[in-house]
Structure formats: structure tokens, C-alpha cells
Amino acid sequence: MSRRPTSPDLVALNPDLARLAAEGFDVSVEGGYLVVRDVPYVDAMRRVRRGLIISNLDLAGDRTVCPSDHMVWFSGGHPCDALGRGLGKMAHGFRRRDLGGGLVAEYLLCSKPAGGEFRDFHEKITTFVAQVSSHAEALDPTATARTGRIVTSAGARSSFAYVDTASSRNGLGAFNARLMGRSIGIVGLGGTGSYILDLVAKTPVHRIHLFDDDRFEQHNAFRAPSAPSIDDLRERRSKVEHFERIYSKMHLGIVAHEARLGLQNLHLLDHLDFVFLAVDSAASRRVLVEEMERRCLPFIDTGLGMHVAEGGLVATIRVTTSEPGMQDRDRAHPVIPTRGVFEDDPYGSAAQVGDLNCLAATLAVIRWKKLAGFYLDLEREHHSVFQVDGNLIVNEDRLGTPGK
């Protein structure tokens, strides 16, 4: 009996599908449909979102033939132009339809090529992607559907480049599933931010967006995970490129933004579900904290400070959480330093040590996992301070109890 081809087999066997994968599209074959994920589009509020394009797949055995139609399904919302107007000429109204296997279509898109018929599925998919995404690119030039292919088996998807045997070995699959499908932002890839990436990259979140406009320099090597070679340091790559090269070997959802997140590009927060804030600029922190609280976008802010005492270094780590429902209580903002580093931030010293960066990142990621239900959360604390000299963690601002 011949083996039934899996999704990766079908993609690899067919030049038009293989070309889509090689060009970076997140393409898979599911339940007889050709599915392309992470397609950027504009919604009615002129925000850049991500959706799915789903096409019927015409096959002769395990080989594709010319597409028999010029229609696809779109899922994720109503695609609009850059002004927030619906794509009336190609989007034919809301038509929710359960396609099975977890695929749910919402809009039918039609577009006939100049030649009358599509030559193959590469032409069909790239045509529809371009027509939908061009409006998103007008608002955000970095918006692209070419985010990297995720190799899947039939009926299953993974964010990893290889099978996560650690979760299956330890029976953690059900808890890991609570982290799936999320889009995480890490703002700042210094010591703490890079360790946050190291930990989050080992979870099955869908996308990890990196934001930093600095170069990876020699001093960074001594307070970041991994061990760069002297040749790596000579290249002076951007931090986002340096870490994307490392962690994309394991996690296929790394998206690098060589940019300082601020007033000019706050739209990049639109497609995030959660943010880790690891910046040393009080001005940048203030802008981002105010914007994320306005959006009710949950985030964790970290701070680390040290000073010299006669017997050794005195160090303190802060982890502060903000989530929807807290803003009305006016809790998170007052305890997050948003003025000058030495003016009001005892955790904002420029001096840092790798082990403290690692610990700050670990505490932040554990807190995020508690919010997601991965770990049991009895304290529900939203502000924690760890004092190294006394090995003491103080939890404050418990949700549902008066703040201290």
C-alpha cells in the first residue's frame, strides 16, 4: 500500500507550491485546501492585521494541475484599502463558512488574471496576496506575507523547526497549548530582552516580534545568551538580525524589526497579543506604557538596578505587569518609572550583569506563563521586587486586593 502524502510532501513534490514555500510564504495543505497564513491586510479602522487565504487545490493524484477557478476564501476580518474602505471589487460580502479541520472562511475574493486563467498556484496565490497586502504595505512598508514557511504534518502545525520532544516527554502538551497562537513582542534586546527571547523562543507561540535599532557590540556578548565568536562581533550586525539568525534555527516565527518603537511607528503594536518591555530609556518607556495601557494591551515591564556597597554589589530586580482591567484601577502606571533613570528609578542603573539579566527575564516569563494559565497563579501579583542581598521577593498589587 502506498503511503499517503503529507502536507510537506505535497509542497515539496510540486514546483508551484515549493516555490511559494521557498519565497517565504507560510503555506500548507489542509483538508484538501491550500492555506497561506500571515497575510497582512488593512481593516476598517486602518489597522494592519493578519489573515488567511484559503484556495481550493486541484490535484491529479499528488500533483497540482492548473487552478480551475479564480476565487479564494479569506479569513481574519474584512480586507480594506489603505483608507479603510472595503475591497468591493473583489470581496463579495461576509460569507462565513466552516471548511472543516478548524478552517473557517469569512469572505469570498474573486480576481481574474489578465490572461483569463491562472497558470499555476504560485501565480494564483501571489496575485491574491499582492492585491490584499499592497494596502497594508502602504501603511507599513515592513508588512509582508513572506514571513517564513512553517513545515507541518497533515492536520498539525508547529512553530518549531523540529519536533518538540521535551513537551511530549514530560506530558506538558496540554499546558503548552495555552501559549499557542499568540503574537508576542519583545521591545529592547539588551541583556534582559535577549534572555526573554531565549525563553519565549522555546514556547509554541505563533510569532515573536523583535524591536531594537542598536548594533550587537562586544559588551553585549557578556550579558546575553549564547557565545558569539569574534567573527560575529566583527560583523556588527543589528541586534535584531543577530538574534533572529540564532533563534530562527529553532523557532520559525521570529520577525525582526530594526527600529526603535515610538510615536512614529506605534501601529506595529496592532498585531501583538502581549509585549515584554525591556528598555533603558525612560522616555521610550513612558510613550509605550501610555499607549499600551490606552489599548488595554497586556505587557510586562522589567527593571534592574545595582550600586556598590562595601561588602559587594547591591542589586534589585523589578517585574511589573499590566493587563486589561488594571488601567481603571490606575495601578501599573505609577510603579513603572517613566522619568529619568537616576531621577526616580532605583532599578534603572546602566550597570548590568548577565545573571541578573537572566533572572529578570526568567521572572518576567514565568509571570507571563502564569497569566496564560501555564503555571498555577495563587498570588496574582502584578508588581514584584527581588532583593539580591536578602534573597527576598516582595509581591505587591495583587489583583482584587488594595495596592500597597
C-alpha positions in Angstrom: 0.0 0.0 0.0 1.4 3.4 -1.0 1.9 6.0 1.7 -0.5 8.9 1.8 1.4 12.1 1.1 1.6 14.6 4.0 1.4 18.4 3.6 5.2 18.9 3.4 5.3 16.1 0.8 2.7 17.8 -1.4 4.5 21.1 -1.2 7.9 19.6 -2.0 6.6 17.5 -4.9 5.0 20.4 -6.7 7.2 23.1 -8.2 4.5 25.8 -7.8 3.9 25.0 -4.2 7.6 24.6 -3.4 8.2 28.0 -5.0 5.7 29.6 -2.6 7.5 28.0 0.4 10.9 28.9 -0.9 9.8 32.5 -1.2 8.9 32.6 2.4 5.1 32.1 2.4 3.6 30.2 5.3 1.9 27.6 3.1 0.4 24.3 3.9 -2.1 21.8 2.6 -5.0 21.2 5.0 -8.1 19.1 4.3 -7.7 19.5 0.6 -7.2 23.3 0.7 -4.1 25.3 0.0 -3.7 27.6 3.0 -1.5 30.7 3.3 -1.2 32.3 6.7 0.1 35.6 8.0 -1.3 37.6 5.0 -1.2 41.3 6.0 -4.4 43.3 5.3 -6.0 46.6 6.4 -9.2 46.6 8.5 -11.9 49.3 8.6 -10.0 51.2 11.3 -6.9 51.4 9.0 -5.0 49.0 11.2 -2.7 46.3 9.7 -3.9 42.9 10.6 -3.1 39.3 9.6 -5.4 36.8 7.9 -5.6 33.6 5.9 -6.0 33.0 2.2 -7.6 29.6 1.5 -7.8 28.2 -2.0 -9.3 25.0 -3.5 -6.5 22.8 -4.5 -6.7 21.0 -7.9 -4.7 17.8 -7.9 -4.1 14.8 -10.2 -3.1 12.3 -7.6 -0.3 14.1 -5.7 0.4 16.6 -8.5 -1.1 20.0 -8.9 -2.9 21.0 -12.1 -3.9 24.4 -13.4 -6.4 26.1 -11.0 -9.9 25.6 -12.1 -11.2 29.0 -10.7 -10.1 32.5 -9.8 -11.5 32.6 -6.3 -10.2 32.2 -2.8 -11.6 32.4 0.7 -10.3 35.0 3.2 -10.4 34.6 7.0 -9.4 37.0 9.7 -11.6 40.1 9.0 -12.9 42.3 6.3 -10.0 43.3 4.0 -10.0 47.0 3.1 -7.8 49.5 1.2 -5.4 51.9 2.9 -8.3 54.3 3.6 -10.3 51.7 5.4 -12.8 51.1 2.5 -13.8 47.6 1.8 -12.3 45.9 -1.3 -15.7 46.0 -3.0 -14.5 44.9 -6.5 -13.0 41.7 -5.2 -14.5 41.0 -1.8 -18.1 39.6 -2.1 -19.6 40.3 1.3 -19.5 38.4 4.6 -20.0 34.7 3.9 -18.9 32.7 7.0 -18.4 29.1 6.1 -16.9 26.2 8.1 -14.5 24.4 5.8 -13.6 21.7 8.4 -10.4 21.0 10.1 -10.6 24.3 12.0 -10.6 26.4 8.9 -13.4 29.0 8.8 -13.8 31.3 5.8 -15.4 34.7 6.1 -15.1 36.5 2.7 -15.0 35.2 -0.9 -12.4 37.0 -3.0 -12.5 37.0 -6.8 -9.8 38.2 -9.2 -9.4 37.1 -12.8 -5.9 37.4 -14.3 -5.3 39.3 -17.5 -4.8 36.0 -19.3 -8.1 34.7 -18.2 -6.8 31.8 -16.2 -4.0 31.3 -13.6 -1.1 29.2 -15.0 -0.4 27.6 -11.6 -1.0 28.0 -7.9 2.1 30.2 -7.5 0.6 32.8 -9.8 -2.9 32.5 -8.1 -1.7 32.9 -4.6 0.9 35.6 -5.2 -1.8 37.6 -7.2 -4.3 37.5 -4.3 -1.7 38.2 -1.7 -0.4 41.2 -3.6 -3.9 42.6 -4.1 -4.8 42.3 -0.4 -1.4 43.1 1.1 -0.4 46.1 -1.1 -2.8 48.3 1.0 -1.1 47.1 4.2 2.3 47.9 2.8 1.2 51.4 2.1 0.6 51.9 5.8 3.5 49.7 7.0 6.3 49.1 4.5 7.5 46.1 6.6 4.2 44.3 6.3 4.7 41.1 4.2 3.3 37.7 3.9 6.8 36.3 3.2 7.4 35.6 6.9 9.0 32.1 6.5 7.5 28.8 5.9 6.3 26.6 8.8 6.7 22.9 7.9 3.7 20.9 9.1 2.5 17.4 9.0 -1.1 16.7 7.8 -3.6 18.1 10.3 -0.9 19.6 12.5 1.1 22.8 12.7 4.2 23.7 14.6 6.1 26.9 15.4 9.3 24.9 15.6 11.9 23.9 13.0 11.8 20.4 14.6 9.6 18.3 16.8 9.3 19.5 20.5 10.1 16.1 22.2 10.6 17.8 25.5 6.9 18.6 25.9 5.7 15.1 24.9 8.4 13.5 27.0 7.2 15.4 30.1 3.5 15.4 29.4 3.3 19.2 29.1 1.5 19.4 25.8 -1.9 20.5 27.2 -0.2 23.4 29.1 1.9 24.4 26.1 -1.3 24.6 24.1 -2.3 27.5 26.2 0.5 29.5 24.7 -0.2 28.6 21.1 -1.5 31.1 18.5 -0.1 34.2 20.4 1.9 37.0 18.8 4.5 38.3 21.3 6.5 41.5 21.1 9.9 42.0 22.8 10.9 45.6 22.9 14.6 46.0 23.6 17.2 43.3 23.0 19.8 44.2 25.6 20.7 41.8 28.4 17.2 41.2 29.8 15.3 41.3 26.4 17.7 38.8 24.8 17.2 36.3 27.6 13.4 36.9 27.4 13.7 35.9 23.7 15.7 32.8 24.6 12.9 31.6 26.9 10.0 32.6 24.7 11.6 31.0 21.6 11.2 27.7 23.4 7.4 28.1 23.6 4.9 27.3 20.8 3.8 31.0 20.3 3.0 31.8 16.7 5.1 34.9 16.2 7.8 36.7 18.2 8.4 40.2 17.0 11.7 41.8 18.0 12.2 45.6 18.2 15.6 47.3 18.6 17.6 49.8 16.5 21.0 49.2 18.1 24.0 47.1 17.0 25.2 43.9 18.7 28.6 45.0 20.1 31.3 43.4 22.1 29.9 44.4 25.6 26.6 42.9 24.7 28.2 39.5 24.3 28.9 39.4 28.1 25.3 39.8 29.2 23.3 37.9 26.5 22.6 34.2 25.9 24.8 32.2 23.6 28.5 32.7 22.9 29.2 34.8 19.7 32.5 34.4 18.0 35.0 37.2 17.4 33.9 37.0 13.7 30.3 37.6 14.8 31.4 40.7 16.7 33.3 42.0 13.7 30.2 42.0 11.6 28.5 44.4 13.9 25.1 43.2 12.9 22.0 44.8 14.2 20.7 43.2 17.4 17.5 42.0 15.8 19.4 40.4 12.9 21.9 38.8 15.3 19.3 37.2 17.4 17.0 36.4 14.5 19.8 34.3 12.9 20.3 32.4 16.1 16.7 31.7 17.2 15.1 31.2 13.8 17.1 27.9 13.7 14.7 26.7 16.3 11.6 28.9 16.2 10.1 29.6 12.8 8.0 32.7 13.9 10.8 35.2 14.6 10.1 38.6 12.9 12.9 41.2 13.2 12.1 45.0 13.2 15.3 47.1 13.2 13.5 50.1 14.7 13.1 51.9 17.9 9.4 51.6 18.8 8.0 55.1 19.5 5.4 57.7 18.4 6.2 57.4 14.7 5.5 53.6 14.5 3.1 52.7 17.2 1.0 50.9 14.6 3.5 48.0 14.9 1.7 47.1 18.1 -1.5 46.4 16.2 -1.0 42.7 15.7 0.6 41.9 19.1 -1.2 40.0 21.9 1.4 40.6 24.6 4.5 42.7 25.0 7.7 42.4 27.1 9.2 45.8 27.7 12.9 45.7 28.3 14.2 49.2 27.6 16.6 51.5 29.5 15.1 54.8 28.2 12.6 56.3 30.5 11.2 58.5 27.7 10.6 55.5 25.4 9.1 53.5 28.3 6.7 56.4 29.1 5.4 56.6 25.5 4.9 52.8 25.2 3.4 52.3 28.6 0.8 55.0 27.9 0.0 53.7 24.5 -0.3 50.0 25.6 -2.5 50.9 28.6 -4.7 53.0 26.3 -5.1 50.0 24.0 -5.6 47.6 27.0 -2.7 45.6 25.5 -1.2 43.5 28.3 2.5 43.8 28.9 5.3 43.2 31.4 7.9 45.8 32.2 11.3 44.9 33.8 13.8 47.0 35.6 17.2 46.2 37.1 19.5 48.3 39.3 22.8 48.0 41.1 25.0 50.1 43.3 28.3 49.5 45.1 28.4 48.7 48.8 31.4 48.0 51.0 30.7 44.2 51.1 29.7 43.8 47.4 27.2 44.9 44.8 23.6 45.5 45.9 21.1 44.6 43.2 17.3 44.8 42.8 15.1 43.4 40.1 11.6 44.7 39.3 8.9 42.9 37.3 5.6 44.9 36.8 2.6 43.6 34.9 -0.3 45.5 33.3 -3.3 43.7 31.9 -6.9 44.8 30.9 -8.9 45.7 34.0 -5.9 47.2 35.8 -5.8 50.5 34.0 -9.1 51.6 35.6 -7.6 51.0 39.0 -4.6 53.2 38.0 -2.2 50.6 39.3 0.5 49.6 36.9 1.5 53.1 35.6 2.5 54.7 39.0 5.0 52.0 39.8 6.6 51.9 36.3 9.4 54.5 36.2 8.8 56.9 33.3 11.2 59.7 34.2 15.0 60.0 34.2 17.0 56.9 35.2 18.7 58.4 38.2 15.8 60.7 39.0 13.2 58.2 40.1 14.2 54.7 39.0 16.2 52.7 41.6 16.0 49.7 39.1 17.3 51.7 36.1 21.1 51.8 36.7 23.1 51.4 33.5 25.2 48.7 35.1 24.1 45.2 34.4 25.3 41.7 34.9 24.3 38.7 32.8 23.0 36.5 35.7 20.7 39.3 36.9 19.5 40.0 33.3 18.8 36.2 33.0 16.9 36.3 36.3 14.8 39.3 35.4 13.9 37.7 32.1 13.0 34.4 33.9 10.8 36.1 36.4 9.1 38.1 33.6 8.5 35.0 31.5 7.2 33.0 34.5 4.7 35.8 35.2 3.5 35.8 31.6 3.1 32.0 31.7 1.0 32.4 34.9 -1.2 34.9 33.1 -1.7 32.4 30.3 -2.6 29.5 32.7 0.6 27.5 32.1 1.5 27.8 35.8 -0.9 28.0 38.7 -1.3 31.6 39.9 -2.3 31.9 43.6 -0.9 35.3 44.4 -2.0 37.1 41.2 0.7 39.7 41.9 1.3 42.5 39.4 4.4 44.1 40.9 7.3 42.1 42.3 10.7 43.2 43.6 13.6 40.8 44.2 16.4 42.0 46.5 19.6 40.0 45.9 21.3 40.8 49.3 18.5 39.3 51.3 17.3 36.8 48.7 13.8 38.2 49.1 10.9 38.6 46.7 8.2 41.1 47.7 4.9 40.7 45.9 2.6 43.7 45.7 -0.5 44.9 43.8 -2.5 41.7 43.9 -5.5 41.8 41.6 -8.6 42.2 43.6 -6.8 43.5 46.7 -5.8 47.1 47.6 -2.4 48.1 46.2 0.4 48.9 48.6 
